[in-house]
């Protein structure tokens, strides 16, 4: 159900990404809440090494999360194009390309900042 191909065709992922921003099952909220669950469940007994791992892995996981959102948008555009039997509209593909480039620029800039520090 999470995959974009095969049985279900990514229905769960699509539903989560289509949920309103204020919904408890919004894709972005689930990402942010999931990363806070373990420390909240463990409380003060949460191992310091795990906390450091969580902090260290946050940026790559956030980038992966952003890429997953872009991947779903690319997939939707392709499905829409195939089902309509026409070429994708310039505005949809242009907006998507702008978002992909912006995500790449931000991520590369952050990577360089980390390497130069």
C-alpha positions in Angstrom: 0.0 0.0 0.0 3.0 2.3 0.4 4.6 1.5 -2.9 3.7 3.4 -5.9 3.4 0.3 -8.1 1.9 -3.1 -7.7 -1.2 -4.0 -5.7 -2.9 -0.9 -4.3 -0.8 1.4 -6.4 0.4 3.6 -3.4 -3.1 4.2 -2.2 -2.1 4.7 1.5 0.7 7.0 0.6 -1.6 9.0 -1.7 -4.3 9.2 1.0 -1.7 10.4 3.6 -0.3 13.0 1.2 -3.8 14.2 0.3 -4.9 14.6 3.9 -5.5 18.2 5.0 -2.5 19.9 6.7 -4.4 20.1 10.0 -5.3 16.3 9.9 -3.6 14.0 12.4 -2.7 11.7 9.5 -1.2 14.4 7.3 2.0 13.0 5.7 4.2 15.8 7.1 2.7 15.6 10.6 3.2 11.8 10.7 6.9 12.3 9.8 7.4 14.9 12.5 5.4 13.0 15.2 7.1 9.7 14.4 10.6 11.0 15.1 9.4 12.2 18.6 7.7 9.0 19.6 10.6 6.9 21.0 12.0 9.7 23.3 8.5 10.4 24.6 7.8 6.7 25.3 11.2 6.1 27.0 11.2 9.4 28.9 14.4 10.1 30.8 15.5 6.5 30.2 16.0 7.2 26.5 19.6 6.3 25.7 21.8 9.3 25.0 23.4 7.5 22.0 19.9 7.0 20.5 19.1 10.7 20.9 22.4 11.6 19.2 21.5 9.2 16.4 18.1 10.8 16.0 19.7 14.2 15.7 22.3 13.1 13.3 19.8 11.3 11.1 17.2 14.0 11.0 18.4 16.0 8.0 18.9 12.9 5.7 15.5 11.6 6.7 13.9 15.0 6.1 15.5 15.0 2.7 14.2 11.5 2.0 10.7 12.7 3.1 10.9 15.6 0.7 12.0 13.3 -2.1 9.2 10.9 -1.4 6.7 13.8 -1.8 8.3 14.8 -5.1 8.3 11.2 -6.3 4.6 10.9 -5.7 4.0 14.2 -7.6 6.0 12.8 -10.5 4.0 9.6 -10.4 0.7 11.4 -10.2 1.6 13.6 -13.2 2.6 10.5 -15.2 -0.7 8.7 -14.3 -2.7 11.7 -15.2 -0.9 12.1 -18.5 -1.4 8.4 -19.4 -5.0 8.3 -18.4 -5.8 11.5 -20.3 -3.9 10.2 -23.4 -2.3 13.7 -23.7 0.9 15.4 -22.8 1.2 16.8 -19.3 0.3 20.4 -19.0 3.2 22.8 -19.0 2.1 24.5 -15.8 1.9 21.2 -13.8 5.2 19.9 -15.1 6.8 23.4 -14.7 5.7 23.8 -11.1 6.9 20.3 -10.3 10.3 20.9 -11.9 10.6 24.2 -9.9 9.9 22.3 -6.7 12.4 19.6 -7.6 15.1 22.2 -8.3 14.4 24.2 -5.1 14.6 21.0 -3.0 17.9 20.1 -4.6 19.4 23.6 -4.1 18.4 23.7 -0.5 19.8 20.2 0.2 23.1 20.8 -1.6 23.5 24.2 0.2 23.0 22.5 3.6 25.3 19.7 2.7 28.1 22.2 1.8 27.5 24.1 5.0 27.9 20.9 7.0 31.1 20.0 5.1 32.7 23.4 5.5 31.9 23.7 9.2 
